[in-house]
Amino acid sequence: MAEHVCPLWVGYLLISPLRKLLQNPQKILAEYVKEGMTVLEVGPALGFFSLPMARMVGKKGKVVCVDLQEKMLRKLLKRAAKKGLAGPIETRACAADSLGIDDLSGQVDFVLAFAVVHEVPAKQKLLSQVARALKPGGKLLIAEPKNHVPVELFDEIKAIALAQGLEEIGSPQIGSSLTTLFIKRAE
């Protein structure tokens, strides 16, 4: 699914504590991620958002982290284990043409795609798989780096999500990001 793959060394930059000044996971996600939920994160890198989401869903919840790079996923799990958060985290290495989440159809409460959709050449396929995974009332938060992704491309991403039957319900304020929030309405 990826056109550009984030190098492992960049993953270490993405987990910098300084990043929390602009993009605090707790503040960004507290409204959407609750105890017991099933959450999907596409392209988690080393888990900047995954680990806080694991805390939020607790032992009865699940955070499914899907990435092309098995090395990133291994490092994410190692970090989660050190913090006692490995229990709710499930990692999946995906293929270039599929997220490998067909078994999650209609089961996901919340999906986070942070700085990843712009890198995927098959955006329609990615967003159709995400839409199928969401349960009615489930939400998708897409955030893209404002200094890297042109507004025209971001608008294209939003149009593709709308074409998958998702409804845009907001644009949360996240530092240095273009954002959109979607909901899957009951069919």
Buried (B, 14 or more C-beta within 10 A) or exposed (E): BBEEBBEEEEBEEBBEEEBBEEBBBEBBBEEBBBEEBBBBBBBBBBBBBBBBBBBBBBEEBBBBBBBBBEEBBEBBBEBBEEEEBBBBBBBBBBEEEBBBBEEBEEBBBBBBBBBBBBBBEBBBBBBBBBBBBBBEEBBBBBBBEBEEBEEEBBEBBBEBBBEBBBEBEEEBEBBBBBBBBBBBEEE
